[in-house]
Amino acid sequence: MHNDLYAVVGNPISHSKSPRIHSLFAAQTGQAMEYTAIQAPLEDFAATVRDFFAKGGQGLNVTVPFKEQAWDMADRRSERAEKAGASNTLYQEADGGLVADNTDGIGLVTDLTVNAGVSLTGKRILVLGAGGAVRGVLGPILAVQPGELVIANRTVAKAGALVELFADEAGDTRLSATGFSDVAGAFDVVINGTSASLQGDLPPVSTDIVTPDTVVYDMMYSPGMTTFNQWASENGAGRILDGLGMLVEQAAESFRLWRGVRPRTAPVMEELRKH
């Protein structure tokens, strides 16, 4: 019996935890599948994808810097991928059409609300950054109806463009854009969607945004505490979470799309935290 083939595509890719995560999912759910990592050349992502599916591949996860290209080359897109302008999950339909989905936002919201037990409904939420990572999660955050959602970015116009793009999904949520240094008042939840902490850098926001009641979530993760979470901890944030749970939850949603079964994520997170 042959195993169905899946992979994650990126550049660089050797650091990816996805093969380990999906292998654990497959073992847990009894799925006959093999999941590898593929480093695509920066200038030839599309050819790598076409080659993978031509050789019988069943599904791909896509990571930096190819998420926008994955979105671009798809024949069809899910509603959430359409709005995100990026795709982290690809698969083929029976007619050979390439479908793009985006499971990042649902991964973040599931990790916060289910795993961490943090309610977002009616809350005052700050999202830092206005790049692709943030664009990919705004729809699912707005779907749980926070009271207010502020998008802060170095370039305010970029944050403003996201406010316009998602205005029709905001409902009763007050949705606004601002610069990092103009963020005012305390928040219930602060989500760092910038990659600054990977460079040991920080967005220049006031320490007033965090209180002992604030939940701080860095979408990035590292073996130790991220720079942003370290800053939040030093400034008295009540709870601090990193992006490992989001990584596992977005993977679980991709797995569900491909295999029709949703794996349990808690044991996989526990396993990853050990190593």
N, C-alpha and C positions, 0 to 999 in steps of 0.2 A: 504494500500500500504506500503510495507516495504522499508526501506532505505538501499542503498548499503553501505557496511562497508569499511572504510579506517582507517589507523592508522599510527602513527610514532612510531618507535621502537628505543630505546636507553638505556643507563644506565650511569648516572642517566637521568631521563626524565621529572621530575615534572616541571622544568623551561621552557619546550618547548613552543614556541609561535605557533607551527604548528597547533594544534587543533583550536585555535582562527582564524588563517589566513584562513584555509580551510573552517571553518564554515561561515566566511564572504564571501568567494568566492562562496560557495554553495547558500547562501541567494541571492547574487547578480545575479547569473546565473540561479536560479530556479532549481537546481539539488537536487534530493531526495537522500541525502547521509548523513552518520554520520561518524565523524572522531574523533578518540580517541588517547590517548597516552598509550603505552605499555612499561613497564620496563622489558626487557629480562634479565634473569640471565646471568652473564658474561660468564659462561661456556656452555650455552645452547641456543645460538641465533638461530641456525638452526631449532631446535625443535619448538621454538616460532613461527618462520615464517611458518613452515609447518602446525602447528596447526591453525594459523590464516586463511590460505587459505583453509584448510580442512573444516573449519566452515563457509565457504562462503565469506570470505573477498575478496575484489576486488583489493586492491592496498596498498602498504606500502611505507612510507618514512623511510629512515634509517639514523640514526645519530651516533655520536661517542659512543662507540668505534667499531661499527660493519660494517662500510662501506666496508672494505676489505673482510670480511666474506660474505657479501651480494653478492659481485662480484663473489666470489669463488663458491658459491652454485648455481649460475644461470645456466640454460640450454643454454640460449642464451644471448648475450650482444649487446647493440647498439655499434656503432663504437666509440662514445665518451666515453662510459663506458669502453670499451676494453682498450683504451689508458690511461684512468685515473687510471686504476687498482683498482677502488673503485666504489661503487654504492650507490646512495642516494634514488633511486626509483625502486621499484619492482612491477611487475604485472604478471598475468598469461595469456597466450594465450589460444585460444579455445581448443587446444590439451592438456592443463594442464601444458605445459612447462613454467618454470619460466624465465621471461625476466628481465635483469638488465639494467638500464639506469643511466646516471649521468647528472643532470641538474644544478649542481653548477656553472660550467664555463659560461654557457649561462645566468645564473642568474646574475653573476658578470658583464659580458659584457653588458647585457641589462640595468642594473642599471646605469652603467657608461655612456654608449653611448646614451641611450634613455632618461632615467630619469634625468641624470645630464647634458646631452648634451656635453659630453667630447669626442672629436674625438681621437681615438687611432691610426688611420692609419698614418704611417710615423713618429710616435712619438718615443722618447727615454723613455723606460719604465723600471723601476726597480721593481723586485718582491723579497720580503724578505721571506726566508724560502724555504725548499725543501721537506716538508712532504706531506702527502696525500692531504691536502687542496690545496696546490700549484699545485701538479700534476693534480688535477681535473680541474683546470682552464686554464692550459697552452694552450691546443688545441684551445679553443674558442678565447683566446687572439691572438694567432698566426694567426687565420683565418681572423682577421681584418687587418693584415699586418702592424704591427708597423715597424718603421725603425730599431730599435734596442731593444732587450729584454735581460736584464741582470738578471740572477738568483743569488742572494747572500745568502749564508748560513754559519752557524758556521763551519760545516764540508764541505769543498769545494768539496770533492769527491761525496757527495750526490747531490749537485747542478750540478756537471759535468755529473752524470748519467742521470739527467733529460734532459740536453742539448743533449746527445746522443740519448735518447729515442724520443725526439721531432724534431730531426734534419731534418727528412723527411717532416715535416710540416712547416718548417721555411720559405721556399721560399726565398724571397730576404731579409728577416729580419736577421740582425746580431744577433745571439744567442750565449750567453757566460755565463760562471759560474765564480764566485769569492767568496772570503771570505768577511764577514761583514766589516772588517777593511780596506779591499782593494778597496771598492767601491769608484770610483772617478768621480768627475764632477757632474753637476746638471742634473736633470731628468724632463721630462714633466709630467710624472705620476709615483708615488711611491705607490706600493700595498703591504701592510703588510699581509703576509700569515702565520706569526708565531703566536703562541698562547701566546707569551710573555706578551702582554699587559693585558691579563686576570689575570696574576700573578703580575701585577704592575711593570713588567720588560720591558726592551728595548733592541732590537738588537743593538750592539755597532757600529752604522754607523755614518759617519761624518755628521755634520750639513750642509756641502756643497751640499748635495744631494737635498735640498729644496731651492727654491727661491720664490719670489712673483708670479711667473708664474707656479709653480708646483701644480698639483692636488694630494692630498694624500688620499689614500683609505685604511681603515683598514677593513679587512674581518670579524673581530670580531665586536661585538656591545655590548654596556652596557648602562644602563639608563643615565649615564652622558657621558662625553667624555672619550674615551679609553685613556690609558696611552700613546700609540703611537701617537694618534691624538693630545693629549695635548702637547707632545714634538714637533710635526710638527707645531702646532699653535705658540708655543713660539719661534720657529726658522724661522718664517716668511713665511710659506707655504701659497700660494694664496687661495686654496680651500681645505676643509677638509670634507671627507665623511666617514660614518661608514657602517657596513655590514648589517644593517637592510633591506635596499633596495634589496640587494643580496638575503637575506633570503626570502623575499616576491616574488621576481622574480623567484627564483628556484622553489618555491612552485607553482607558476602560470604555469610554464612549466610542472611540475609533473601533475598538475590538467588537463592541456590540453592533456597530454598523456593518462590519465585515462578516461576523460569525453568527449574529442573531442571539447572542447570549451575553449577559453582562457579568463580568467577573467580580468577585469580592475584592475590594481594594485595600482594606485594613491590613490583612496579612502581608501584602506586597509592600506596603509602606513600611511596615515593621521590619521586613527583611532588608530593604534598602537603607534604612536608618542604621542598621547594624554594621554595614560595610561602607 
